[in-house]
Amino acid sequence: KQPTPFRTDARTIVEHTTEGTVPGNTYGAQARIININDAVVASSSWTMNSRTTEPGYVYADTSYVTTSTSPFYSYGLAKEWNGDSYWIHGGFPI
């Protein structure tokens, strides 16, 4: 009998709360799925914001199909423009 595959999904949401205009490509999100050995098994491309004039958010989705019964977790990344370069940092793994 073949093992039954299952699908794991992950979503990362990055929100900004600054009032006023925020230029496009100021912040972004990347969703990732990590296995028990801390290896990235799936990741989305970066989703960047478009020009906004009020608080808003962006999100990124990814999924992974496997027959493994090992645990997986989601660990998303945020990317923010600091005026000179992008600062990339992680969220809380879930």
Buried (B, 14 or more C-beta within 10 A) or exposed (E): EEEEEEEBEBBBBBEBEEEEEBEEBBBBBBBBBBBEEEEEBBBBEBBBBEEBEEEBEBBBEBEBEBEBEEEBBBBBBBBBBEEEEBEEEEBEEE
